[in-house]
Amino acid sequence: MNSITVFTTTQCPYCVMLKSFLTAQNVDFEEVNVEQNPEIMQQLVAETGQMGVPQSRVNGQWVVGFDPDAIVGLLKK
């Protein structure tokens, strides 16, 4: 079974696009809003080296930014 966690902020247009894409593909995902939990944002930066969102962890692999092709590719593995 696929495991997807999408890390977002409230005002991020790419986060909205990514969530809409996943929903349209009938892909279940967990959303974590890092604005509401700064500690998680610090963990993200430590793990990926990136401050921006969205960041997605797909089956243990990181995808930074709005990259539907990369996410779909990881879901098919």
mmJSON file of the N, C-alpha and C atoms, coordinates in Angstrom:
{"data_MODEL":{"atom_site":{
"group_PDB":["ATOM","ATOM","ATOM","ATOM","ATOM","ATOM","ATOM","ATOM","ATOM","ATOM","ATOM","ATOM","ATOM","ATOM","ATOM","ATOM","ATOM","ATOM","ATOM","ATOM","ATOM","ATOM","ATOM","ATOM","ATOM","ATOM","ATOM","ATOM","ATOM","ATOM","ATOM","ATOM","ATOM","ATOM","ATOM","ATOM","ATOM","ATOM","ATOM","ATOM","ATOM","ATOM","ATOM","ATOM","ATOM","ATOM","ATOM","ATOM","ATOM","ATOM","ATOM","ATOM","ATOM","ATOM","ATOM","ATOM","ATOM","ATOM","ATOM","ATOM","ATOM","ATOM","ATOM","ATOM","ATOM","ATOM","ATOM","ATOM","ATOM","ATOM","ATOM","ATOM","ATOM","ATOM","ATOM","ATOM","ATOM","ATOM","ATOM","ATOM","ATOM","ATOM","ATOM","ATOM","ATOM","ATOM","ATOM","ATOM","ATOM","ATOM","ATOM","ATOM","ATOM","ATOM","ATOM","ATOM","ATOM","ATOM","ATOM","ATOM","ATOM","ATOM","ATOM","ATOM","ATOM","ATOM","ATOM","ATOM","ATOM","ATOM","ATOM","ATOM","ATOM","ATOM","ATOM","ATOM","ATOM","ATOM","ATOM","ATOM","ATOM","ATOM","ATOM","ATOM","ATOM","ATOM","ATOM","ATOM","ATOM","ATOM","ATOM","ATOM","ATOM","ATOM","ATOM","ATOM","ATOM","ATOM","ATOM","ATOM","ATOM","ATOM","ATOM","ATOM","ATOM","ATOM","ATOM","ATOM","ATOM","ATOM","ATOM","ATOM","ATOM","ATOM","ATOM","ATOM","ATOM","ATOM","ATOM","ATOM","ATOM","ATOM","ATOM","ATOM","ATOM","ATOM","ATOM","ATOM","ATOM","ATOM","ATOM","ATOM","ATOM","ATOM","ATOM","ATOM","ATOM","ATOM","ATOM","ATOM","ATOM","ATOM","ATOM","ATOM","ATOM","ATOM","ATOM","ATOM","ATOM","ATOM","ATOM","ATOM","ATOM","ATOM","ATOM","ATOM","ATOM","ATOM","ATOM","ATOM","ATOM","ATOM","ATOM","ATOM","ATOM","ATOM","ATOM","ATOM","ATOM","ATOM","ATOM","ATOM","ATOM","ATOM","ATOM","ATOM","ATOM","ATOM","ATOM","ATOM","ATOM","ATOM","ATOM","ATOM","ATOM","ATOM","ATOM","ATOM","ATOM","ATOM","ATOM"],
"id":[1,2,3,4,5,6,7,8,9,10,11,12,13,14,15,16,17,18,19,20,21,22,23,24,25,26,27,28,29,30,31,32,33,34,35,36,37,38,39,40,41,42,43,44,45,46,47,48,49,50,51,52,53,54,55,56,57,58,59,60,61,62,63,64,65,66,67,68,69,70,71,72,73,74,75,76,77,78,79,80,81,82,83,84,85,86,87,88,89,90,91,92,93,94,95,96,97,98,99,100,101,102,103,104,105,106,107,108,109,110,111,112,113,114,115,116,117,118,119,120,121,122,123,124,125,126,127,128,129,130,131,132,133,134,135,136,137,138,139,140,141,142,143,144,145,146,147,148,149,150,151,152,153,154,155,156,157,158,159,160,161,162,163,164,165,166,167,168,169,170,171,172,173,174,175,176,177,178,179,180,181,182,183,184,185,186,187,188,189,190,191,192,193,194,195,196,197,198,199,200,201,202,203,204,205,206,207,208,209,210,211,212,213,214,215,216,217,218,219,220,221,222,223,224,225,226,227,228,229,230,231],
"type_symbol":["N","C","C","N","C","C","N","C","C","N","C","C","N","C","C","N","C","C","N","C","C","N","C","C","N","C","C","N","C","C","N","C","C","N","C","C","N","C","C","N","C","C","N","C","C","N","C","C","N","C","C","N","C","C","N","C","C","N","C","C","N","C","C","N","C","C","N","C","C","N","C","C","N","C","C","N","C","C","N","C","C","N","C","C","N","C","C","N","C","C","N","C","C","N","C","C","N","C","C","N","C","C","N","C","C","N","C","C","N","C","C","N","C","C","N","C","C","N","C","C","N","C","C","N","C","C","N","C","C","N","C","C","N","C","C","N","C","C","N","C","C","N","C","C","N","C","C","N","C","C","N","C","C","N","C","C","N","C","C","N","C","C","N","C","C","N","C","C","N","C","C","N","C","C","N","C","C","N","C","C","N","C","C","N","C","C","N","C","C","N","C","C","N","C","C","N","C","C","N","C","C","N","C","C","N","C","C","N","C","C","N","C","C","N","C","C","N","C","C","N","C","C","N","C","C","N","C","C","N","C","C"],
"label_atom_id":["N","CA","C","N","CA","C","N","CA","C","N","CA","C","N","CA","C","N","CA","C","N","CA","C","N","CA","C","N","CA","C","N","CA","C","N","CA","C","N","CA","C","N","CA","C","N","CA","C","N","CA","C","N","CA","C","N","CA","C","N","CA","C","N","CA","C","N","CA","C","N","CA","C","N","CA","C","N","CA","C","N","CA","C","N","CA","C","N","CA","C","N","CA","C","N","CA","C","N","CA","C","N","CA","C","N","CA","C","N","CA","C","N","CA","C","N","CA","C","N","CA","C","N","CA","C","N","CA","C","N","CA","C","N","CA","C","N","CA","C","N","CA","C","N","CA","C","N","CA","C","N","CA","C","N","CA","C","N","CA","C","N","CA","C","N","CA","C","N","CA","C","N","CA","C","N","CA","C","N","CA","C","N","CA","C","N","CA","C","N","CA","C","N","CA","C","N","CA","C","N","CA","C","N","CA","C","N","CA","C","N","CA","C","N","CA","C","N","CA","C","N","CA","C","N","CA","C","N","CA","C","N","CA","C","N","CA","C","N","CA","C","N","CA","C","N","CA","C","N","CA","C","N","CA","C","N","CA","C","N","CA","C","N","CA","C","N","CA","C"],
"label_alt_id":[null,null,null,null,null,null,null,null,null,null,null,null,null,null,null,null,null,null,null,null,null,null,null,null,null,null,null,null,null,null,null,null,null,null,null,null,null,null,null,null,null,null,null,null,null,null,null,null,null,null,null,null,null,null,null,null,null,null,null,null,null,null,null,null,null,null,null,null,null,null,null,null,null,null,null,null,null,null,null,null,null,null,null,null,null,null,null,null,null,null,null,null,null,null,null,null,null,null,null,null,null,null,null,null,null,null,null,null,null,null,null,null,null,null,null,null,null,null,null,null,null,null,null,null,null,null,null,null,null,null,null,null,null,null,null,null,null,null,null,null,null,null,null,null,null,null,null,null,null,null,null,null,null,null,null,null,null,null,null,null,null,null,null,null,null,null,null,null,null,null,null,null,null,null,null,null,null,null,null,null,null,null,null,null,null,null,null,null,null,null,null,null,null,null,null,null,null,null,null,null,null,null,null,null,null,null,null,null,null,null,null,null,null,null,null,null,null,null,null,null,null,null,null,null,null,null,null,null,null,null,null],
"label_comp_id":["MET","MET","MET","ASN","ASN","ASN","SER","SER","SER","ILE","ILE","ILE","THR","THR","THR","VAL","VAL","VAL","PHE","PHE","PHE","THR","THR","THR","THR","THR","THR","THR","THR","THR","GLN","GLN","GLN","CYS","CYS","CYS","PRO","PRO","PRO","TYR","TYR","TYR","CYS","CYS","CYS","VAL","VAL","VAL","MET","MET","MET","LEU","LEU","LEU","LYS","LYS","LYS","SER","SER","SER","PHE","PHE","PHE","LEU","LEU","LEU","THR","THR","THR","ALA","ALA","ALA","GLN","GLN","GLN","ASN","ASN","ASN","VAL","VAL","VAL","ASP","ASP","ASP","PHE","PHE","PHE","GLU","GLU","GLU","GLU","GLU","GLU","VAL","VAL","VAL","ASN","ASN","ASN","VAL","VAL","VAL","GLU","GLU","GLU","GLN","GLN","GLN","ASN","ASN","ASN","PRO","PRO","PRO","GLU","GLU","GLU","ILE","ILE","ILE","MET","MET","MET","GLN","GLN","GLN","GLN","GLN","GLN","LEU","LEU","LEU","VAL","VAL","VAL","ALA","ALA","ALA","GLU","GLU","GLU","THR","THR","THR","GLY","GLY","GLY","GLN","GLN","GLN","MET","MET","MET","GLY","GLY","GLY","VAL","VAL","VAL","PRO","PRO","PRO","GLN","GLN","GLN","SER","SER","SER","ARG","ARG","ARG","VAL","VAL","VAL","ASN","ASN","ASN","GLY","GLY","GLY","GLN","GLN","GLN","TRP","TRP","TRP","VAL","VAL","VAL","VAL","VAL","VAL","GLY","GLY","GLY","PHE","PHE","PHE","ASP","ASP","ASP","PRO","PRO","PRO","ASP","ASP","ASP","ALA","ALA","ALA","ILE","ILE","ILE","VAL","VAL","VAL","GLY","GLY","GLY","LEU","LEU","LEU","LEU","LEU","LEU","LYS","LYS","LYS","LYS","LYS","LYS"],
"label_asym_id":["A","A","A","A","A","A","A","A","A","A","A","A","A","A","A","A","A","A","A","A","A","A","A","A","A","A","A","A","A","A","A","A","A","A","A","A","A","A","A","A","A","A","A","A","A","A","A","A","A","A","A","A","A","A","A","A","A","A","A","A","A","A","A","A","A","A","A","A","A","A","A","A","A","A","A","A","A","A","A","A","A","A","A","A","A","A","A","A","A","A","A","A","A","A","A","A","A","A","A","A","A","A","A","A","A","A","A","A","A","A","A","A","A","A","A","A","A","A","A","A","A","A","A","A","A","A","A","A","A","A","A","A","A","A","A","A","A","A","A","A","A","A","A","A","A","A","A","A","A","A","A","A","A","A","A","A","A","A","A","A","A","A","A","A","A","A","A","A","A","A","A","A","A","A","A","A","A","A","A","A","A","A","A","A","A","A","A","A","A","A","A","A","A","A","A","A","A","A","A","A","A","A","A","A","A","A","A","A","A","A","A","A","A","A","A","A","A","A","A","A","A","A","A","A","A","A","A","A","A","A","A"],
"label_entity_id":["1","1","1","1","1","1","1","1","1","1","1","1","1","1","1","1","1","1","1","1","1","1","1","1","1","1","1","1","1","1","1","1","1","1","1","1","1","1","1","1","1","1","1","1","1","1","1","1","1","1","1","1","1","1","1","1","1","1","1","1","1","1","1","1","1","1","1","1","1","1","1","1","1","1","1","1","1","1","1","1","1","1","1","1","1","1","1","1","1","1","1","1","1","1","1","1","1","1","1","1","1","1","1","1","1","1","1","1","1","1","1","1","1","1","1","1","1","1","1","1","1","1","1","1","1","1","1","1","1","1","1","1","1","1","1","1","1","1","1","1","1","1","1","1","1","1","1","1","1","1","1","1","1","1","1","1","1","1","1","1","1","1","1","1","1","1","1","1","1","1","1","1","1","1","1","1","1","1","1","1","1","1","1","1","1","1","1","1","1","1","1","1","1","1","1","1","1","1","1","1","1","1","1","1","1","1","1","1","1","1","1","1","1","1","1","1","1","1","1","1","1","1","1","1","1","1","1","1","1","1","1"],
"label_seq_id":[1,1,1,2,2,2,3,3,3,4,4,4,5,5,5,6,6,6,7,7,7,8,8,8,9,9,9,10,10,10,11,11,11,12,12,12,13,13,13,14,14,14,15,15,15,16,16,16,17,17,17,18,18,18,19,19,19,20,20,20,21,21,21,22,22,22,23,23,23,24,24,24,25,25,25,26,26,26,27,27,27,28,28,28,29,29,29,30,30,30,31,31,31,32,32,32,33,33,33,34,34,34,35,35,35,36,36,36,37,37,37,38,38,38,39,39,39,40,40,40,41,41,41,42,42,42,43,43,43,44,44,44,45,45,45,46,46,46,47,47,47,48,48,48,49,49,49,50,50,50,51,51,51,52,52,52,53,53,53,54,54,54,55,55,55,56,56,56,57,57,57,58,58,58,59,59,59,60,60,60,61,61,61,62,62,62,63,63,63,64,64,64,65,65,65,66,66,66,67,67,67,68,68,68,69,69,69,70,70,70,71,71,71,72,72,72,73,73,73,74,74,74,75,75,75,76,76,76,77,77,77],
"pdbx_PDB_ins_code":[null,null,null,null,null,null,null,null,null,null,null,null,null,null,null,null,null,null,null,null,null,null,null,null,null,null,null,null,null,null,null,null,null,null,null,null,null,null,null,null,null,null,null,null,null,null,null,null,null,null,null,null,null,null,null,null,null,null,null,null,null,null,null,null,null,null,null,null,null,null,null,null,null,null,null,null,null,null,null,null,null,null,null,null,null,null,null,null,null,null,null,null,null,null,null,null,null,null,null,null,null,null,null,null,null,null,null,null,null,null,null,null,null,null,null,null,null,null,null,null,null,null,null,null,null,null,null,null,null,null,null,null,null,null,null,null,null,null,null,null,null,null,null,null,null,null,null,null,null,null,null,null,null,null,null,null,null,null,null,null,null,null,null,null,null,null,null,null,null,null,null,null,null,null,null,null,null,null,null,null,null,null,null,null,null,null,null,null,null,null,null,null,null,null,null,null,null,null,null,null,null,null,null,null,null,null,null,null,null,null,null,null,null,null,null,null,null,null,null,null,null,null,null,null,null,null,null,null,null,null,null],
"Cartn_x":[0.839,0.0,0.878,0.474,1.24,1.035,2.099,2.054,2.519,1.629,1.979,1.654,2.638,2.434,2.841,1.943,2.2,2.344,3.486,3.76,3.439,2.569,2.021,2.051,1.696,1.339,-0.011,-0.632,-1.982,-2.044,-1.052,-1.111,-0.4,0.032,0.859,0.008,0.072,-0.745,-0.317,0.974,1.43,0.959,0.793,0.25,-1.186,-1.969,-3.361,-3.388,-2.507,-2.452,-2.102,-1.152,-0.732,-1.852,-2.508,-3.608,-4.745,-5.038,-6.083,-5.701,-4.43,-3.958,-4.128,-3.671,-3.766,-5.217,-6.069,-7.489,-8.097,-7.751,-8.273,-7.813,-6.632,-6.099,-6.592,-7.473,-7.976,-6.851,-5.862,-4.735,-4.957,-5.012,-5.15,-3.819,-3.884,-2.664,-2.973,-1.922,-2.025,-1.41,-2.092,-1.563,-1.051,0.135,0.692,0.974,0.264,0.474,1.605,2.748,3.921,3.815,2.877,2.664,2.164,1.391,0.807,1.774,2.894,3.861,5.281,5.885,7.231,8.286,8.098,9.079,9.145,8.002,7.991,8.708,8.551,9.264,10.767,11.221,12.655,13.129,12.29,12.642,12.741,11.802,11.836,13.134,13.511,14.73,15.934,15.93,17.037,17.11,15.953,15.936,16.178,15.589,15.635,16.542,16.889,17.687,16.894,15.582,14.723,13.752,13.577,12.637,11.248,11.156,9.896,8.904,7.665,6.61,5.927,5.234,5.007,6.236,6.311,7.249,6.421,6.71,5.931,6.869,6.452,7.177,6.304,6.798,6.045,6.778,6.162,6.779,8.23,8.46,9.788,10.732,10.326,11.169,10.641,11.548,11.133,10.936,9.868,9.631,9.445,10.297,10.235,9.53,8.534,7.819,6.641,6.013,4.873,5.414,5.512,6.096,5.252,4.074,3.168,3.806,4.659,5.278,6.155,6.916,7.78,6.941,5.847,4.984,4.347,3.812,3.179,4.217,5.434,6.489,6.8,6.838,7.116,5.94,4.731,3.557,3.532,4.139,4.098,5.19,6.141,7.261,6.787],
"Cartn_y":[-1.191,0.0,1.247,2.251,3.486,4.353,5.04,5.96,7.33,8.329,9.677,10.671,11.483,12.613,13.861,14.843,16.1,17.197,17.857,18.943,20.258,21.062,22.25,23.459,24.627,25.807,26.286,27.173,27.617,28.418,29.277,30.21,29.724,28.484,27.986,27.513,28.207,27.782,26.421,26.103,24.804,23.669,23.958,22.955,22.616,23.646,23.442,22.63,22.963,22.235,20.765,20.512,19.139,18.341,18.94,18.244,17.968,18.926,18.736,17.613,17.581,16.532,15.158,15.016,13.717,13.29,14.241,13.94,13.491,14.181,13.829,12.435,12.019,10.694,9.614,10.007,9.092,8.502,9.346,8.924,9.463,8.555,8.975,9.526,10.609,11.194,11.844,12.004,12.734,14.105,15.132,16.493,16.954,17.537,18.144,19.603,20.502,21.938,22.378,22.737,23.073,24.447,25.286,26.573,26.356,25.298,25.017,24.274,23.799,23.059,23.347,24.423,24.821,23.745,22.884,21.82,20.868,20.591,19.71,20.38,21.699,22.415,22.283,22.388,22.235,20.823,19.821,18.439,18.284,18.925,18.866,19.439,20.615,21.261,20.369,19.744,18.863,17.643,17.094,15.886,16.163,17.254,17.493,18.647,19.507,20.677,21.775,21.616,22.567,23.244,24.561,25.307,25.378,25.21,25.424,24.286,24.582,23.582,23.709,22.707,21.434,20.522,19.676,18.569,17.335,16.274,15.05,13.888,13.056,11.809,10.695,10.067,9.038,7.71,6.827,5.518,5.667,6.682,6.883,7.732,8.114,8.929,10.363,11.332,12.742,13.27,14.046,14.81,16.254,17.143,18.548,19.334,20.126,20.968,20.253,20.935,20.385,19.591,18.279,17.412,16.142,16.272,15.128,13.905,14.122,12.99,12.17,12.859,12.155,11.377,11.978,11.305,10.062,10.206,9.063,7.961,8.349,7.364,6.575,7.257,6.568,5.685,6.082,5.278,3.969,3.95,2.763,1.769,2.16,1.26,0.131],
"Cartn_z":[0.0,0.0,0.0,-0.746,-0.845,0.392,0.752,1.882,1.393,1.499,1.045,2.143,2.487,3.385,2.632,2.584,1.888,2.943,2.93,3.872,3.175,3.798,3.148,4.082,3.501,4.278,3.756,4.493,4.171,2.879,2.624,1.502,0.242,0.214,-0.884,-2.064,-3.219,-4.368,-4.925,-4.865,-5.358,-4.462,-3.175,-2.257,-2.65,-2.961,-3.385,-4.677,-5.616,-6.885,-6.654,-5.771,-5.509,-4.846,-3.869,-3.19,-4.18,-5.052,-6.065,-7.029,-7.437,-8.33,-7.697,-6.448,-5.773,-5.599,-5.242,-5.075,-6.397,-7.485,-8.804,-9.244,-8.766,-9.102,-8.124,-7.202,-6.168,-5.321,-5.002,-4.178,-2.764,-1.802,-0.411,0.086,0.852,1.397,2.74,3.521,4.778,4.556,5.034,4.924,6.278,6.285,7.488,7.165,7.844,7.649,8.57,7.975,8.779,9.428,8.963,9.63,11.05,11.226,12.533,13.438,12.897,13.691,13.197,13.71,13.252,13.476,14.471,14.712,13.522,12.929,11.756,10.591,10.434,9.377,9.572,10.802,11.085,10.736,11.008,10.655,9.138,8.414,6.948,6.404,6.896,6.43,6.729,7.907,8.282,7.359,6.966,6.136,4.662,4.144,2.696,2.304,3.258,2.943,2.257,2.18,1.472,2.431,2.251,3.088,2.462,1.159,0.466,0.636,0.299,0.251,-1.101,-1.578,-0.896,-0.954,0.042,0.041,0.345,-0.361,-0.188,0.095,1.041,1.29,0.723,-0.336,-1.046,-0.852,-0.089,0.192,0.663,1.513,2.092,1.259,0.032,-0.848,-0.864,-0.896,-0.898,-2.311,-2.479,-3.702,-3.252,-3.76,-3.36,-4.456,-4.052,-4.992,-5.625,-6.567,-7.299,-8.475,-8.302,-9.319,-9.451,-10.104,-10.205,-10.866,-11.872,-12.565,-11.618,-10.778,-9.824,-8.818,-8.36,-7.382,-8.0,-9.211,-9.884,-10.107,-10.484,-10.685,-9.431,-8.288,-7.03,-6.603,-6.945,-6.591,-7.374,-8.553,-9.397,-9.05,-8.212,-7.863,-6.98],
"occupancy":[1.0,1.0,1.0,1.0,1.0,1.0,1.0,1.0,1.0,1.0,1.0,1.0,1.0,1.0,1.0,1.0,1.0,1.0,1.0,1.0,1.0,1.0,1.0,1.0,1.0,1.0,1.0,1.0,1.0,1.0,1.0,1.0,1.0,1.0,1.0,1.0,1.0,1.0,1.0,1.0,1.0,1.0,1.0,1.0,1.0,1.0,1.0,1.0,1.0,1.0,1.0,1.0,1.0,1.0,1.0,1.0,1.0,1.0,1.0,1.0,1.0,1.0,1.0,1.0,1.0,1.0,1.0,1.0,1.0,1.0,1.0,1.0,1.0,1.0,1.0,1.0,1.0,1.0,1.0,1.0,1.0,1.0,1.0,1.0,1.0,1.0,1.0,1.0,1.0,1.0,1.0,1.0,1.0,1.0,1.0,1.0,1.0,1.0,1.0,1.0,1.0,1.0,1.0,1.0,1.0,1.0,1.0,1.0,1.0,1.0,1.0,1.0,1.0,1.0,1.0,1.0,1.0,1.0,1.0,1.0,1.0,1.0,1.0,1.0,1.0,1.0,1.0,1.0,1.0,1.0,1.0,1.0,1.0,1.0,1.0,1.0,1.0,1.0,1.0,1.0,1.0,1.0,1.0,1.0,1.0,1.0,1.0,1.0,1.0,1.0,1.0,1.0,1.0,1.0,1.0,1.0,1.0,1.0,1.0,1.0,1.0,1.0,1.0,1.0,1.0,1.0,1.0,1.0,1.0,1.0,1.0,1.0,1.0,1.0,1.0,1.0,1.0,1.0,1.0,1.0,1.0,1.0,1.0,1.0,1.0,1.0,1.0,1.0,1.0,1.0,1.0,1.0,1.0,1.0,1.0,1.0,1.0,1.0,1.0,1.0,1.0,1.0,1.0,1.0,1.0,1.0,1.0,1.0,1.0,1.0,1.0,1.0,1.0,1.0,1.0,1.0,1.0,1.0,1.0,1.0,1.0,1.0,1.0,1.0,1.0,1.0,1.0,1.0,1.0,1.0,1.0],
"B_iso_or_equiv":[0.0,0.0,0.0,0.0,0.0,0.0,0.0,0.0,0.0,0.0,0.0,0.0,0.0,0.0,0.0,0.0,0.0,0.0,0.0,0.0,0.0,0.0,0.0,0.0,0.0,0.0,0.0,0.0,0.0,0.0,0.0,0.0,0.0,0.0,0.0,0.0,0.0,0.0,0.0,0.0,0.0,0.0,0.0,0.0,0.0,0.0,0.0,0.0,0.0,0.0,0.0,0.0,0.0,0.0,0.0,0.0,0.0,0.0,0.0,0.0,0.0,0.0,0.0,0.0,0.0,0.0,0.0,0.0,0.0,0.0,0.0,0.0,0.0,0.0,0.0,0.0,0.0,0.0,0.0,0.0,0.0,0.0,0.0,0.0,0.0,0.0,0.0,0.0,0.0,0.0,0.0,0.0,0.0,0.0,0.0,0.0,0.0,0.0,0.0,0.0,0.0,0.0,0.0,0.0,0.0,0.0,0.0,0.0,0.0,0.0,0.0,0.0,0.0,0.0,0.0,0.0,0.0,0.0,0.0,0.0,0.0,0.0,0.0,0.0,0.0,0.0,0.0,0.0,0.0,0.0,0.0,0.0,0.0,0.0,0.0,0.0,0.0,0.0,0.0,0.0,0.0,0.0,0.0,0.0,0.0,0.0,0.0,0.0,0.0,0.0,0.0,0.0,0.0,0.0,0.0,0.0,0.0,0.0,0.0,0.0,0.0,0.0,0.0,0.0,0.0,0.0,0.0,0.0,0.0,0.0,0.0,0.0,0.0,0.0,0.0,0.0,0.0,0.0,0.0,0.0,0.0,0.0,0.0,0.0,0.0,0.0,0.0,0.0,0.0,0.0,0.0,0.0,0.0,0.0,0.0,0.0,0.0,0.0,0.0,0.0,0.0,0.0,0.0,0.0,0.0,0.0,0.0,0.0,0.0,0.0,0.0,0.0,0.0,0.0,0.0,0.0,0.0,0.0,0.0,0.0,0.0,0.0,0.0,0.0,0.0,0.0,0.0,0.0,0.0,0.0,0.0],
"pdbx_formal_charge":[null,null,null,null,null,null,null,null,null,null,null,null,null,null,null,null,null,null,null,null,null,null,null,null,null,null,null,null,null,null,null,null,null,null,null,null,null,null,null,null,null,null,null,null,null,null,null,null,null,null,null,null,null,null,null,null,null,null,null,null,null,null,null,null,null,null,null,null,null,null,null,null,null,null,null,null,null,null,null,null,null,null,null,null,null,null,null,null,null,null,null,null,null,null,null,null,null,null,null,null,null,null,null,null,null,null,null,null,null,null,null,null,null,null,null,null,null,null,null,null,null,null,null,null,null,null,null,null,null,null,null,null,null,null,null,null,null,null,null,null,null,null,null,null,null,null,null,null,null,null,null,null,null,null,null,null,null,null,null,null,null,null,null,null,null,null,null,null,null,null,null,null,null,null,null,null,null,null,null,null,null,null,null,null,null,null,null,null,null,null,null,null,null,null,null,null,null,null,null,null,null,null,null,null,null,null,null,null,null,null,null,null,null,null,null,null,null,null,null,null,null,null,null,null,null,null,null,null,null,null,null],
"auth_seq_id":[1,1,1,2,2,2,3,3,3,4,4,4,5,5,5,6,6,6,7,7,7,8,8,8,9,9,9,10,10,10,11,11,11,12,12,12,13,13,13,14,14,14,15,15,15,16,16,16,17,17,17,18,18,18,19,19,19,20,20,20,21,21,21,22,22,22,23,23,23,24,24,24,25,25,25,26,26,26,27,27,27,28,28,28,29,29,29,30,30,30,31,31,31,32,32,32,33,33,33,34,34,34,35,35,35,36,36,36,37,37,37,38,38,38,39,39,39,40,40,40,41,41,41,42,42,42,43,43,43,44,44,44,45,45,45,46,46,46,47,47,47,48,48,48,49,49,49,50,50,50,51,51,51,52,52,52,53,53,53,54,54,54,55,55,55,56,56,56,57,57,57,58,58,58,59,59,59,60,60,60,61,61,61,62,62,62,63,63,63,64,64,64,65,65,65,66,66,66,67,67,67,68,68,68,69,69,69,70,70,70,71,71,71,72,72,72,73,73,73,74,74,74,75,75,75,76,76,76,77,77,77],
"auth_comp_id":["MET","MET","MET","ASN","ASN","ASN","SER","SER","SER","ILE","ILE","ILE","THR","THR","THR","VAL","VAL","VAL","PHE","PHE","PHE","THR","THR","THR","THR","THR","THR","THR","THR","THR","GLN","GLN","GLN","CYS","CYS","CYS","PRO","PRO","PRO","TYR","TYR","TYR","CYS","CYS","CYS","VAL","VAL","VAL","MET","MET","MET","LEU","LEU","LEU","LYS","LYS","LYS","SER","SER","SER","PHE","PHE","PHE","LEU","LEU","LEU","THR","THR","THR","ALA","ALA","ALA","GLN","GLN","GLN","ASN","ASN","ASN","VAL","VAL","VAL","ASP","ASP","ASP","PHE","PHE","PHE","GLU","GLU","GLU","GLU","GLU","GLU","VAL","VAL","VAL","ASN","ASN","ASN","VAL","VAL","VAL","GLU","GLU","GLU","GLN","GLN","GLN","ASN","ASN","ASN","PRO","PRO","PRO","GLU","GLU","GLU","ILE","ILE","ILE","MET","MET","MET","GLN","GLN","GLN","GLN","GLN","GLN","LEU","LEU","LEU","VAL","VAL","VAL","ALA","ALA","ALA","GLU","GLU","GLU","THR","THR","THR","GLY","GLY","GLY","GLN","GLN","GLN","MET","MET","MET","GLY","GLY","GLY","VAL","VAL","VAL","PRO","PRO","PRO","GLN","GLN","GLN","SER","SER","SER","ARG","ARG","ARG","VAL","VAL","VAL","ASN","ASN","ASN","GLY","GLY","GLY","GLN","GLN","GLN","TRP","TRP","TRP","VAL","VAL","VAL","VAL","VAL","VAL","GLY","GLY","GLY","PHE","PHE","PHE","ASP","ASP","ASP","PRO","PRO","PRO","ASP","ASP","ASP","ALA","ALA","ALA","ILE","ILE","ILE","VAL","VAL","VAL","GLY","GLY","GLY","LEU","LEU","LEU","LEU","LEU","LEU","LYS","LYS","LYS","LYS","LYS","LYS"],
"auth_asym_id":["A","A","A","A","A","A","A","A","A","A","A","A","A","A","A","A","A","A","A","A","A","A","A","A","A","A","A","A","A","A","A","A","A","A","A","A","A","A","A","A","A","A","A","A","A","A","A","A","A","A","A","A","A","A","A","A","A","A","A","A","A","A","A","A","A","A","A","A","A","A","A","A","A","A","A","A","A","A","A","A","A","A","A","A","A","A","A","A","A","A","A","A","A","A","A","A","A","A","A","A","A","A","A","A","A","A","A","A","A","A","A","A","A","A","A","A","A","A","A","A","A","A","A","A","A","A","A","A","A","A","A","A","A","A","A","A","A","A","A","A","A","A","A","A","A","A","A","A","A","A","A","A","A","A","A","A","A","A","A","A","A","A","A","A","A","A","A","A","A","A","A","A","A","A","A","A","A","A","A","A","A","A","A","A","A","A","A","A","A","A","A","A","A","A","A","A","A","A","A","A","A","A","A","A","A","A","A","A","A","A","A","A","A","A","A","A","A","A","A","A","A","A","A","A","A","A","A","A","A","A","A"],
"auth_atom_id":["N","CA","C","N","CA","C","N","CA","C","N","CA","C","N","CA","C","N","CA","C","N","CA","C","N","CA","C","N","CA","C","N","CA","C","N","CA","C","N","CA","C","N","CA","C","N","CA","C","N","CA","C","N","CA","C","N","CA","C","N","CA","C","N","CA","C","N","CA","C","N","CA","C","N","CA","C","N","CA","C","N","CA","C","N","CA","C","N","CA","C","N","CA","C","N","CA","C","N","CA","C","N","CA","C","N","CA","C","N","CA","C","N","CA","C","N","CA","C","N","CA","C","N","CA","C","N","CA","C","N","CA","C","N","CA","C","N","CA","C","N","CA","C","N","CA","C","N","CA","C","N","CA","C","N","CA","C","N","CA","C","N","CA","C","N","CA","C","N","CA","C","N","CA","C","N","CA","C","N","CA","C","N","CA","C","N","CA","C","N","CA","C","N","CA","C","N","CA","C","N","CA","C","N","CA","C","N","CA","C","N","CA","C","N","CA","C","N","CA","C","N","CA","C","N","CA","C","N","CA","C","N","CA","C","N","CA","C","N","CA","C","N","CA","C","N","CA","C","N","CA","C","N","CA","C","N","CA","C","N","CA","C","N","CA","C","N","CA","C"],
"pdbx_PDB_model_num":[1,1,1,1,1,1,1,1,1,1,1,1,1,1,1,1,1,1,1,1,1,1,1,1,1,1,1,1,1,1,1,1,1,1,1,1,1,1,1,1,1,1,1,1,1,1,1,1,1,1,1,1,1,1,1,1,1,1,1,1,1,1,1,1,1,1,1,1,1,1,1,1,1,1,1,1,1,1,1,1,1,1,1,1,1,1,1,1,1,1,1,1,1,1,1,1,1,1,1,1,1,1,1,1,1,1,1,1,1,1,1,1,1,1,1,1,1,1,1,1,1,1,1,1,1,1,1,1,1,1,1,1,1,1,1,1,1,1,1,1,1,1,1,1,1,1,1,1,1,1,1,1,1,1,1,1,1,1,1,1,1,1,1,1,1,1,1,1,1,1,1,1,1,1,1,1,1,1,1,1,1,1,1,1,1,1,1,1,1,1,1,1,1,1,1,1,1,1,1,1,1,1,1,1,1,1,1,1,1,1,1,1,1,1,1,1,1,1,1,1,1,1,1,1,1,1,1,1,1,1,1]
}}}
